[in-house]
Amino acid sequence: MLFSESNAKIVPFYTKNDKINKLLNFSFKKERDNFLIVNFVNQIMDSKKIYILGIESSCDDTSAAVICDGKVLSNIVANQEIHAKYGGVVPELASRAHQQNIVPVVQQAIEQAGITKEDLNAICFTKGPGLMGSLLVGTSFAKSLALGLQIPLIDVNHMQGHILAHFIIEENTPIPPFPFVCLTISGGHTQIVKVSNHFELEILGETIDDAVGEAFDKSAKILGLPYPGGPLVDKYAQLGNPKAYSFTKPKVGDLDFSFSGLKTGILYFMQKQVKENPNFIEENLNDICASIQHTIIEILMDKLKNSVKQTGIKHIAIAGGVSANSEIRKRLQLAQDHWGWTTYIPKFQYTTDNAAMIAITGYLKYLNNDYADISVKAEARLKVTE
């Protein structure tokens, strides 16, 4: 029991923990203040579980996840296969599909987590970057649900989500210490980011034109492979010779990327070879894919080596959809032995767009009381540092 003097009156002050009782020393002017503080401390000591619902709708995947104290209880993703026949994502079709999917996806995520919506402590959603129509669906739904449940609303930067997916708590999965360097590679972004804490990020280098995911998909399209072609290039590359054909690497800054010239070089090479042999692609598909993938991964690894030299940081993580690529994962694992790096490679389910990465980011912001106002708006363009 603690005592605090107030107007020559002794007011008893209790908490549920004797150590806190000995450490705390407050002066209160009113008994009401005493009650409020005691109630707050007791709530902390009760260690109530924190449930966060995350909603992701930045592109063509509708996803919802529930996280409890950093651990994933559910992570539901509804894919949109309609875009395959168009060779890429059609924004209007994507937003319509999100409208159809979001209610059942959220409901399934909550049910699979074994809770009810009344158990949720906060709702977080992807604010951007992404397709505006798609973002609006998730933003509007999250706002409505948070208002209806009268719980906090938290906006999340999609690219921060990819990086902070490394902080999802799972067995046998190490969490990178600060500071670390993260290579974010996806269909829309290619960046090297220095991470000093959860929300202190610095872009060290980035693409000056196309993203690495686009380089994979466009190369696949040149080869006549269906969308999304990146995973197929990876699949065929594992059966081919990575040094069968040589493609020129772009010359840009030490930490910056460029893939536009590489795509053009691949196009011209294929046109020339097909002109001489109409069956060239079909007869050499595995070797072509292996050579393209080898060139792209070499570019990424060269930039990472430069980042280590410049920063002295040897804790290296990867994030984003392209981090599912088998070759980049293999090369990073080899880097631990060859260069003394400590590498952090996310599980496959946390590489592509998913709500678990949004939920963990929302959870970390919730712990900081970093909430959004109901007037928050979706933003199609958003830097990872914003």
C-alpha positions as CSV (number, residue, x, y, z in Angstrom):
1,M,0.0,0.0,0.0
2,L,1.2,3.5,-0.9
3,F,0.0,6.7,0.7
4,S,0.0,10.2,-0.9
5,E,-0.7,13.4,0.9
6,S,-3.6,15.5,-0.4
7,N,-4.8,18.6,1.5
8,A,-3.6,17.1,4.8
9,K,-5.5,14.0,4.0
10,I,-4.0,10.5,3.6
11,V,-5.5,8.7,0.5
12,P,-4.7,5.0,0.2
13,F,-3.2,3.9,-3.2
14,Y,-3.4,0.3,-4.2
15,T,-2.3,-1.7,-7.3
16,K,-2.3,-5.4,-7.9
17,N,1.4,-5.7,-7.8
18,D,3.6,-5.2,-4.7
19,K,6.6,-4.2,-6.7
20,I,4.7,-1.4,-8.4
21,N,3.3,-0.4,-5.1
22,K,6.8,0.1,-3.7
23,L,8.1,2.0,-6.8
24,L,5.2,4.3,-7.5
25,N,5.1,7.7,-5.7
26,F,2.3,10.0,-6.8
27,S,0.7,13.1,-5.3
28,F,-3.0,13.5,-6.1
29,K,-5.2,16.4,-5.5
30,K,-8.4,14.4,-5.9
31,E,-9.5,10.9,-4.9
32,R,-10.8,10.6,-8.5
33,D,-7.3,11.0,-9.9
34,N,-6.2,8.3,-7.6
35,F,-8.8,5.9,-8.8
36,L,-8.1,6.6,-12.5
37,I,-4.4,5.9,-12.1
38,V,-4.9,2.8,-10.1
39,N,-7.4,1.5,-12.6
40,F,-5.0,2.2,-15.5
41,V,-2.1,0.4,-13.7
42,N,-4.3,-2.6,-12.8
43,Q,-5.4,-2.9,-16.5
44,I,-1.7,-3.1,-17.5
45,M,-1.0,-5.7,-14.8
46,D,-4.0,-7.8,-16.0
47,S,-2.0,-8.2,-19.2
48,K,-5.0,-8.4,-21.4
49,K,-4.4,-9.8,-24.8
50,I,-4.3,-7.3,-27.7
51,Y,-6.1,-8.4,-30.8
52,I,-5.5,-6.4,-34.0
53,L,-7.4,-6.9,-37.3
54,G,-5.4,-6.0,-40.4
55,I,-6.9,-5.3,-43.8
56,E,-4.9,-5.3,-47.0
57,S,-6.3,-4.2,-50.4
58,S,-3.6,-2.3,-52.1
59,C,-3.6,-4.2,-55.4
60,D,-5.3,-7.4,-56.5
61,D,-5.3,-9.5,-53.3
62,T,-8.0,-9.0,-50.7
63,S,-6.6,-10.1,-47.3
64,A,-7.5,-9.9,-43.6
65,A,-5.5,-11.1,-40.6
66,V,-5.8,-11.2,-36.9
67,I,-2.7,-10.8,-34.7
68,C,-2.6,-11.4,-30.9
69,D,0.4,-9.8,-29.1
70,G,2.5,-10.2,-32.3
71,K,1.5,-13.7,-33.2
72,V,-0.6,-14.5,-36.2
73,L,-3.9,-16.2,-35.5
74,S,-5.3,-16.0,-39.0
75,N,-4.1,-14.7,-42.4
76,I,-6.7,-15.0,-45.2
77,V,-6.0,-14.1,-48.8
78,A,-8.4,-14.0,-51.7
79,N,-6.6,-13.9,-55.0
80,Q,-8.1,-12.4,-58.2
81,E,-7.4,-14.7,-61.1
82,I,-9.4,-12.6,-63.5
83,H,-6.4,-10.4,-64.3
84,A,-4.4,-13.3,-65.9
85,K,-6.2,-13.1,-69.2
86,Y,-5.3,-9.4,-69.5
87,G,-1.6,-9.9,-68.8
88,G,-1.7,-7.6,-65.8
89,V,-3.8,-6.1,-63.1
90,V,-6.9,-4.1,-64.3
91,P,-7.5,-1.5,-61.6
92,E,-11.3,-1.3,-62.1
93,L,-11.7,-5.0,-62.0
94,A,-9.5,-5.2,-58.9
95,S,-11.6,-2.7,-56.9
96,R,-14.8,-4.5,-57.8
97,A,-13.4,-7.8,-56.7
98,H,-12.3,-6.3,-53.4
99,Q,-15.9,-5.1,-52.8
100,Q,-17.1,-8.7,-53.3
101,N,-14.4,-10.3,-51.2
102,I,-13.8,-8.0,-48.2
103,V,-16.7,-9.0,-46.0
104,P,-16.3,-12.8,-46.3
105,V,-12.5,-12.5,-46.0
106,V,-12.7,-10.4,-42.8
107,Q,-15.4,-12.7,-41.4
108,Q,-13.3,-15.8,-42.1
109,A,-10.2,-14.2,-40.5
110,I,-12.0,-13.4,-37.3
111,E,-13.6,-16.8,-37.1
112,Q,-10.3,-18.6,-37.8
113,A,-8.7,-16.6,-35.0
114,G,-11.3,-18.0,-32.6
115,I,-12.6,-14.6,-31.5
116,T,-15.5,-12.3,-32.1
117,K,-15.3,-8.8,-33.5
118,E,-16.0,-7.4,-30.0
119,D,-12.7,-8.8,-28.9
120,L,-10.7,-6.6,-31.3
121,N,-8.7,-3.7,-29.8
122,A,-8.0,-1.9,-33.1
123,I,-8.5,-2.0,-36.9
124,C,-5.6,-1.3,-39.2
125,F,-5.6,-1.0,-42.9
126,T,-3.3,-0.3,-45.9
127,K,-3.4,3.5,-46.5
128,G,-1.0,3.2,-49.5
129,P,0.8,3.0,-51.8
130,G,-1.3,1.1,-54.3
131,L,-4.2,1.3,-56.7
132,M,-6.5,4.1,-55.5
133,G,-9.7,2.2,-56.2
134,S,-8.5,-0.9,-54.4
135,L,-7.2,1.2,-51.4
136,L,-10.5,2.9,-51.1
137,V,-12.4,-0.3,-50.5
138,G,-10.1,-1.4,-47.6
139,T,-10.0,2.2,-46.2
140,S,-13.8,2.6,-46.2
141,F,-14.4,-0.8,-44.7
142,A,-11.9,-0.3,-41.9
143,K,-13.3,3.1,-41.0
144,S,-16.8,1.8,-40.8
145,L,-15.9,-1.2,-38.7
146,A,-13.8,0.9,-36.3
147,L,-16.6,3.4,-35.9
148,G,-19.1,0.6,-35.3
149,L,-17.0,-1.1,-32.7
150,Q,-15.8,2.2,-31.2
151,I,-12.2,1.1,-31.3
152,P,-9.0,2.8,-32.6
153,L,-8.3,3.1,-36.4
154,I,-4.7,2.7,-37.5
155,D,-3.3,3.5,-41.0
156,V,-0.4,1.5,-42.3
157,N,2.2,2.1,-45.0
158,H,2.2,-1.0,-47.3
159,M,5.9,-0.9,-47.8
160,Q,6.6,-0.5,-44.1
161,G,4.4,-3.6,-43.7
162,H,6.6,-5.7,-45.9
163,I,9.7,-4.7,-43.8
164,L,8.0,-5.1,-40.4
165,A,6.7,-8.5,-41.3
166,H,10.0,-9.6,-39.9
167,F,8.7,-8.8,-36.5
168,I,5.9,-11.3,-36.5
169,I,6.6,-13.7,-33.6
170,E,7.0,-17.3,-34.7
171,E,9.0,-20.2,-33.4
172,N,12.5,-20.7,-34.9
173,T,12.2,-17.3,-36.8
174,P,14.8,-14.8,-35.6
175,I,13.9,-11.1,-35.5
176,P,16.5,-8.7,-37.0
177,P,18.2,-6.3,-34.5
178,F,18.4,-2.6,-35.1
179,P,19.9,-1.3,-37.2
180,F,19.5,-3.6,-40.2
181,V,19.4,-3.2,-44.0
182,C,16.3,-4.4,-45.8
183,L,16.1,-5.0,-49.6
184,T,12.4,-4.4,-50.5
185,I,11.7,-6.1,-53.9
186,S,8.2,-6.3,-55.4
187,G,6.3,-5.6,-58.6
188,G,6.1,-1.9,-57.8
189,H,9.2,-1.2,-55.6
190,T,12.9,-1.9,-55.4
191,Q,14.7,-0.2,-52.5
192,I,17.5,-0.6,-50.0
193,V,16.3,0.7,-46.7
194,K,18.2,1.3,-43.5
195,V,16.0,0.4,-40.5
196,S,17.0,2.1,-37.3
197,N,13.8,1.3,-35.4
198,H,10.3,0.2,-36.3
199,F,9.4,3.5,-37.7
200,E,12.7,5.2,-38.4
201,L,13.5,4.3,-42.0
202,E,16.0,5.7,-44.5
203,I,16.1,5.0,-48.2
204,L,19.7,4.3,-49.2
205,G,19.0,3.5,-52.8
206,E,16.1,2.7,-55.1
207,T,15.1,2.1,-58.7
208,I,15.3,5.0,-61.1
209,D,12.8,3.4,-63.5
210,D,11.2,0.0,-63.3
211,A,10.9,-2.3,-60.3
212,V,12.5,-5.7,-60.2
213,G,9.2,-7.5,-60.1
214,E,8.2,-5.7,-63.3
215,A,11.5,-6.9,-64.9
216,F,10.6,-10.5,-64.1
217,D,7.0,-10.2,-65.4
218,K,7.9,-8.3,-68.6
219,S,10.7,-10.7,-69.4
220,A,8.2,-13.5,-68.9
221,K,5.8,-11.8,-71.3
222,I,8.5,-11.5,-73.9
223,L,9.0,-15.3,-73.6
224,G,5.2,-15.8,-74.0
225,L,4.6,-16.9,-70.4
226,P,1.3,-16.1,-68.8
227,Y,0.8,-13.5,-66.0
228,P,2.1,-13.4,-63.4
229,G,5.3,-14.5,-65.1
230,G,7.9,-14.0,-62.4
231,P,7.2,-17.3,-60.5
232,L,7.4,-19.1,-63.8
233,V,10.8,-17.6,-64.7
234,D,12.0,-18.9,-61.3
235,K,10.5,-22.3,-61.9
236,Y,12.1,-22.8,-65.3
237,A,15.4,-21.2,-64.2
238,Q,16.0,-24.0,-61.7
239,L,16.2,-26.4,-64.7
240,G,18.6,-24.3,-66.8
241,N,22.1,-23.0,-67.1
242,P,22.4,-19.5,-65.6
243,K,25.4,-18.7,-67.7
244,A,24.0,-19.9,-71.1
245,Y,23.4,-16.3,-72.2
246,S,24.8,-13.0,-71.1
247,F,22.8,-9.8,-70.5
248,T,24.3,-6.4,-69.8
249,K,24.0,-5.0,-66.3
250,P,22.9,-1.3,-66.1
251,K,25.4,1.2,-64.8
252,V,23.8,3.5,-62.2
253,G,24.7,4.7,-58.7
254,D,26.3,2.3,-56.2
255,L,22.9,1.8,-54.3
256,D,20.4,2.6,-57.1
257,F,18.8,0.2,-59.6
258,S,17.6,0.3,-63.2
259,F,15.8,-2.4,-65.0
260,S,14.4,-0.6,-68.0
261,G,17.5,-1.1,-70.2
262,L,17.8,-4.7,-69.2
263,K,14.2,-5.4,-70.3
264,T,15.0,-3.8,-73.7
265,G,18.2,-5.8,-74.0
266,I,16.3,-9.0,-73.4
267,L,13.6,-8.0,-76.0
268,Y,16.1,-7.2,-78.7
269,F,18.1,-10.4,-78.0
270,M,14.9,-12.6,-78.3
271,Q,13.8,-10.8,-81.5
272,K,17.2,-11.5,-83.1
273,Q,17.3,-15.2,-82.0
274,V,13.7,-15.9,-83.0
275,K,14.3,-14.3,-86.4
276,E,17.1,-16.9,-86.9
277,N,15.3,-19.8,-85.3
278,P,11.5,-19.5,-84.8
279,N,11.7,-22.2,-82.1
280,F,14.5,-20.6,-80.1
281,I,12.5,-19.8,-77.1
282,E,10.7,-23.1,-76.9
283,E,14.0,-25.1,-77.3
284,N,15.9,-23.0,-74.8
285,L,13.3,-21.8,-72.3
286,N,15.1,-23.2,-69.2
287,D,18.4,-21.7,-70.1
288,I,16.9,-18.3,-71.1
289,C,15.0,-18.1,-67.8
290,A,18.1,-19.1,-65.8
291,S,20.2,-16.5,-67.5
292,I,17.7,-13.7,-67.0
293,Q,17.2,-14.6,-63.3
294,H,21.0,-14.9,-62.8
295,T,21.5,-11.4,-64.2
296,I,18.7,-9.8,-62.1
297,I,19.8,-11.5,-58.9
298,E,23.5,-10.5,-59.5
299,I,22.3,-6.9,-59.8
300,L,20.5,-7.1,-56.4
301,M,23.4,-8.8,-54.7
302,D,25.9,-6.3,-56.0
303,K,23.9,-3.4,-54.5
304,L,23.5,-5.2,-51.2
305,K,27.3,-5.7,-51.0
306,N,27.7,-2.0,-51.7
307,S,25.3,-1.2,-48.9
308,V,27.2,-3.3,-46.4
309,K,30.5,-1.5,-47.4
310,Q,28.9,1.9,-47.0
311,T,27.0,1.3,-43.7
312,G,29.0,-1.4,-42.0
313,I,25.7,-3.1,-41.2
314,K,25.8,-6.9,-41.8
315,H,22.3,-7.7,-40.7
316,I,20.5,-8.0,-44.0
317,A,16.8,-8.7,-44.6
318,I,14.6,-9.0,-47.7
319,A,11.0,-8.2,-48.1
320,G,8.3,-8.0,-50.8
321,G,6.8,-10.4,-53.3
322,V,10.1,-11.0,-55.2
323,S,11.7,-12.2,-51.9
324,A,9.9,-15.5,-52.6
325,N,12.3,-16.0,-55.5
326,S,14.4,-19.2,-54.9
327,E,17.6,-17.7,-56.2
328,I,17.7,-14.6,-54.1
329,R,16.9,-16.7,-51.0
330,K,19.7,-19.1,-51.9
331,R,22.2,-16.4,-52.5
332,L,21.4,-14.7,-49.2
333,Q,21.9,-17.9,-47.3
334,L,25.3,-18.4,-49.0
335,A,26.2,-14.8,-48.1
336,Q,26.2,-15.8,-44.4
337,D,29.1,-18.1,-45.0
338,H,31.0,-16.2,-47.6
339,W,30.7,-12.6,-46.3
340,G,29.8,-13.0,-42.6
341,W,26.3,-11.5,-43.0
342,T,23.4,-12.4,-40.8
343,T,20.4,-12.7,-43.2
344,Y,16.7,-12.7,-42.5
345,I,14.4,-14.3,-45.0
346,P,10.6,-14.1,-44.5
347,K,8.3,-17.1,-44.7
348,F,6.6,-17.5,-48.1
349,Q,3.2,-16.5,-46.8
350,Y,4.6,-13.1,-45.6
351,T,6.3,-12.2,-48.9
352,T,3.5,-11.4,-51.2
353,D,0.7,-9.0,-50.3
354,N,-0.9,-10.2,-47.1
355,A,-2.8,-8.7,-44.1
356,A,-0.5,-10.3,-41.5
357,M,2.2,-7.7,-42.3
358,I,-0.4,-4.9,-42.0
359,A,-1.6,-6.3,-38.7
360,I,1.9,-6.5,-37.2
361,T,2.6,-3.0,-38.2
362,G,-0.7,-1.9,-36.8
363,Y,0.1,-3.7,-33.6
364,L,3.4,-1.9,-33.2
365,K,1.7,1.4,-33.8
366,Y,-1.0,0.5,-31.3
367,L,1.6,0.0,-28.7
368,N,2.8,3.6,-29.4
369,N,-0.7,4.9,-29.3
370,D,-0.2,6.0,-32.9
371,Y,-3.8,6.1,-34.1
372,A,-5.4,7.6,-37.2
373,D,-8.2,10.1,-37.4
374,I,-11.4,9.1,-39.1
375,S,-10.6,11.7,-41.8
376,V,-7.5,9.7,-42.9
377,K,-7.4,9.2,-46.7
378,A,-6.0,6.6,-49.0
379,E,-2.9,7.6,-50.9
380,A,-1.9,5.9,-54.1
381,R,1.7,7.3,-53.9
382,L,3.4,7.0,-50.5
383,K,7.1,6.7,-49.7
384,V,8.3,4.0,-47.2
385,T,9.5,6.8,-44.9
386,E,6.0,8.4,-44.7
